[in-house]
């Protein structure tokens, strides 16, 4: 359905091509030749837009600019069967919100508060 939107630029390019051909037929010399090439180029681009829409419609599974990278990544590493999300956020065995974190094994104990001197 979305691929019908390709008809809008293709129609605009076709109309511009006819307009350029009309102006080129009224020109002389190098402008006439340049106008013919420019009109032909507009028709060629309109045809390429239509062919691109047909190609995209015939391959509906492949959408998105990074489709090659996403599919390759899934094939290389396979599905994730571990606990929790694959890349973002902590896993279940690493961190629990509100829990005390254990002290490092070889860290010195924090100093005790100094007692007031008795004189």
DOVEXTOR-102349 format. One line per 5 residues: number of its first residue (from 0); for each residue x, y, z of N, C-alpha, C. Coordinates in steps of 0.05 Angstrom, whole numbers. Example, Ala and Ser with C-alpha at 12.3 -4.5 7.8 and 13.67 -1.06 7.14 Angstrom:
0> 264,-114,156,246,-90,156,264,-66,156  257,-45,142,273,-21,143,258,1,157 $
end
This chain:
0> 16,-24,0,0,0,0,17,25,0  38,25,16,56,48,18,70,53,-8  74,32,-24,89,34,-48,74,50,-70  48,55,-66,34,73,-84,44,102,-81  57,108,-59,68,135,-55,91,140,-75 $
5> 102,119,-87,123,123,-107,112,135,-132  86,133,-136,74,145,-160,75,176,-159  76,188,-136,77,217,-134,103,228,-146  127,219,-137,151,230,-149,154,222,-178  144,198,-185,146,189,-213,129,206,-231 $
10> 105,213,-222,88,231,-237,100,259,-240  111,269,-218,124,295,-219,148,295,-238  164,274,-238,186,273,-256,177,271,-285  156,257,-290,145,254,-317,135,281,-327  120,296,-311,110,322,-318,133,341,-323 $
15> 153,340,-306,177,358,-310,191,350,-336  193,324,-342,205,315,-367,191,326,-391  165,325,-391,149,336,-414,153,366,-416  153,380,-393,157,408,-393,185,416,-404  205,401,-396,232,406,-406,234,400,-436 $
20> 221,378,-445,220,373,-474,206,395,-489  185,406,-478,170,428,-491,188,452,-494  202,459,-471,220,483,-472,244,478,-491  254,453,-491,276,447,-509,269,449,-538  244,442,-545,235,444,-573,233,473,-582 $
25> 230,491,-564,228,519,-571,255,533,-569  276,519,-560,302,531,-558,318,525,-583  342,536,-583,360,531,-606,388,524,-596  402,509,-613,431,503,-608,435,484,-584  454,492,-567,462,474,-545,440,472,-524 $
30> 424,493,-521,402,491,-502,382,470,-510  377,467,-536,358,447,-545,369,419,-539  395,415,-545,407,388,-539,407,382,-509  415,403,-493,415,399,-464,387,393,-453  367,407,-464,339,402,-456,330,374,-462 $
35> 338,364,-485,331,336,-492,344,316,-473  369,321,-466,382,303,-447,370,305,-420  363,329,-411,351,333,-385,323,320,-384  307,323,-405,281,310,-406,283,279,-406  303,269,-421,307,240,-421,315,230,-393 $
40> 332,246,-379,341,239,-352,317,239,-333  298,258,-335,275,259,-318,257,234,-323  254,226,-348,238,202,-354,253,177,-343  279,176,-345,294,154,-334,291,152,-304  293,174,-290,290,174,-261,262,165,-253 $
45> 242,174,-268,214,166,-262,211,136,-265  224,125,-286,223,96,-290,237,81,-268  260,92,-258,274,79,-236,259,80,-210  244,101,-206,228,102,-181,206,81,-182  193,77,-205,173,57,-208,185,29,-205 $
50> 208,24,-218,221,-2,-215,230,-7,-186  239,13,-172,246,10,-144,222,3,-127  199,15,-133,175,9,-117,166,-20,-123  168,-28,-148,160,-56,-155,179,-75,-141  205,-69,-141,224,-87,-128,219,-88,-98 $
55> 214,-65,-85,208,-65,-56,182,-80,-50  162,-78,-68,137,-92,-63,140,-122,-66  159,-130,-82,162,-159,-86,180,-172,-65  192,-156,-47,209,-166,-25,199,-154,1  175,-162,11,164,-149,34,177,-154,60 $
60> 193,-176,62,205,-183,88,228,-164,95  241,-152,76,265,-137,81,258,-107,83  255,-97,108,252,-69,110,271,-58,132  277,-33,130,296,-20,148,323,-17,135  337,5,142,363,10,130,385,-9,139 $
65> 382,-21,162,403,-39,172,395,-68,171  378,-75,152,368,-102,151,389,-123,148  410,-117,134,432,-136,130,447,-142,156  452,-120,172,466,-123,197,450,-139,217  424,-133,219,407,-146,239,404,-176,233 $
70> 401,-183,208,399,-211,201,426,-226,205  448,-213,198,474,-226,202,479,-230,231  473,-210,248,478,-213,276,462,-236,288  437,-238,281,421,-260,291,431,-287,282  441,-289,258,451,-315,248,478,-322,261 $
75> 494,-303,267,520,-309,278,519,-318,307  502,-306,322,502,-311,351,478,-328,360  458,-330,345,435,-347,352,418,-333,373  396,-346,381,378,-333,401,391,-333,429  381,-316,445,391,-313,473,373,-330,491 $
80> 386,-348,506,371,-365,524,377,-360,554  393,-340,559,401,-334,586,379,-317,600  383,-313,627,363,-297,642,367,-268,636  345,-253,635,347,-224,632,351,-216,603  353,-190,599,357,-180,572,385,-187,562 $
85> 388,-187,536,414,-196,524,436,-176,528  431,-150,523,452,-131,524,448,-109,545  423,-101,550,418,-78,566,408,-86,594  418,-72,614,409,-77,641,425,-100,654  424,-101,681,438,-121,695,424,-148,693 $
90> 440,-169,696,428,-196,696,419,-202,725  404,-222,728,392,-229,754,413,-235,776  436,-246,769,455,-254,790,475,-232,796  473,-209,783,494,-189,787,485,-167,807  461,-158,806,453,-135,822,424,-136,828 $
95> 417,-132,853,389,-130,862,385,-102,873  365,-87,864,360,-60,874,356,-60,904  368,-42,919,365,-40,947,382,-58,963  397,-77,951,413,-95,966,440,-82,972  452,-90,994,479,-80,1001,500,-93,984 $
100> 518,-78,974,540,-90,958,562,-99,977  573,-122,973,594,-132,991,619,-115,987  635,-114,1008,660,-99,1007,680,-114,990  699,-100,980,720,-113,964,736,-131,983  746,-154,973,759,-173,990,784,-163,1004 $
105> 801,-147,992,826,-138,1005,826,-109,1011  803,-98,1016,802,-69,1023,804,-66,1053  817,-45,1061,820,-40,1090,793,-33,1102  790,-39,1127,765,-32,1141,764,-2,1145  740,10,1144,738,39,1149,747,45,1177 $
110> 760,68,1180,770,75,1207,746,80,1226  750,71,1251,730,75,1272,729,104,1280  707,114,1289,706,142,1297,724,146,1322  737,168,1323,755,174,1346,738,178,1371  748,167,1393,734,171,1419,744,197,1431 $
115> 727,211,1446,735,236,1457,757,231,1479  775,249,1480,797,247,1499,787,254,1527  794,238,1547,786,244,1575,809,256,1589  807,280,1599,829,293,1613,821,297,1641 $
end
